[in-house]
Amino acid sequence: MELVMHVAGKKKPSKVKVSDDIFGQAFNEPLVHQVLVAYMAGGRAGTKAQKTKGEVRGGGVKPWKQKGTGRARAGSIRSPLWRGGGKIFAAQPRDFSKKVNRKMFRGAICSILSELARQERLVCVDDFVVAEPKTKSATALLSGLGLDKALIVTESVNDATRLATRNLPNISIIRTSEMNPYALVGFEKVVMTKAALEKAESWLT
């Protein structure tokens, strides 16, 4: 399989040969959905915590005697029915992570990359380097590719490129090792450098 690759300084794009096992797969929607849900669940903190009536401080003394007052029976001022009391079904810290094995994760990445290539949403460039750390320089480079919203996947990010793109709200730049399903499906266009393509092929095969 071949992908169109844009080379800086050349008007006519060239072609780069890529593996069909990675960029030529059928889109496996159930697998992508399962891996995407697991990835998002793994990002949840799960630190929410509330106290039950047994954990709230105080309430150890019965507020009034059981009978003879005319009021309803009460055993603690920390009852969930009282102001300042505990919660009936108190939230506790929990782990939201879901198990996804390595083969499933890599299969989902391959499936997404294949669909991006099929829909012509995957843009290949020889390299993505901004000469000076200015937003204007990054904007000009992206305009030359006809992009204003994109995920950029590169093997290495120099300081000038990082500083030039950090103020662009619709541009995100990540390394190949940081590539994940959430980032890939979150942008209309995905830009991958030649080095990132080669790294992805060696990682996903």
C-alpha positions, 0 to 999 in steps of 0.5 A, spaced: 500 500 500 502 507 498 500 513 501 501 520 499 507 524 502 508 531 502 515 534 502 517 541 504 519 545 498 516 540 493 510 542 489 509 535 487 508 530 493 511 523 493 509 516 495 511 512 500 510 504 501 507 502 507 505 495 510 498 493 508 497 489 515 497 496 519 494 501 514 490 496 510 485 493 515 478 493 515 475 497 520 473 493 526 468 498 530 467 493 536 474 492 537 475 500 537 469 501 541 472 497 547 479 499 547 477 506 546 472 505 552 477 502 556 482 507 555 478 513 557 476 509 563 483 508 565 484 516 565 478 516 571 481 518 577 476 514 581 478 518 588 471 520 590 469 519 597 464 520 602 462 518 609 457 513 611 453 515 618 459 510 621 464 514 619 462 521 620 465 524 626 460 525 632 453 522 633 455 517 639 450 519 644 443 518 643 440 525 642 433 523 646 430 517 650 427 512 646 420 513 649 416 519 652 418 525 648 413 525 642 418 525 637 420 520 632 425 515 635 433 517 633 439 513 635 444 518 632 445 525 630 449 523 624 443 519 621 443 520 613 436 523 615 439 529 619 443 535 616 450 533 617 449 526 617 453 521 613 451 518 606 446 512 605 450 509 599 457 513 600 461 513 594 468 510 595 475 510 592 475 505 586 479 503 580 475 504 573 480 501 569 479 495 564 483 490 562 485 490 554 491 486 552 497 488 548 494 485 541 487 488 542 490 495 543 495 494 537 489 492 533 485 498 534 490 502 533 491 499 526 484 499 525 483 506 526 490 508 522 487 504 516 480 507 516 484 514 516 488 512 510 481 510 507 478 516 508 484 520 506 484 523 513 491 521 514 496 526 511 504 524 511 509 529 511 517 528 510 518 532 517 514 537 521 519 542 524 518 549 525 524 553 524 523 558 530 518 558 536 513 562 533 506 561 532 506 564 526 511 559 523 507 553 525 501 556 522 504 558 515 507 550 515 500 548 517 497 552 511 501 549 506 498 543 508 491 545 508 490 544 515 487 548 521 485 542 525 490 536 526 493 531 530 501 531 529 504 525 530 512 525 530 518 521 532 521 527 536 519 534 538 524 540 538 523 546 543 521 550 537 516 546 534 513 545 541 513 552 543 510 554 536 504 549 536 502 550 544 498 556 543 494 553 537 487 550 540 486 546 534 493 543 534 496 537 538 502 534 537 505 527 540 510 522 539 509 516 536 510 512 543 504 516 545 499 515 540 493 512 542 486 511 540 482 517 543 487 522 540 487 518 533 479 519 533 479 526 536 481 529 530 479 530 523 486 530 520 492 526 522 499 528 520 504 523 521 512 524 519 516 519 515 519 517 521 513 516 525 510 511 520 516 507 520 516 507 528 509 505 528 510 499 523 516 497 527 511 497 533 505 495 531 507 489 527 
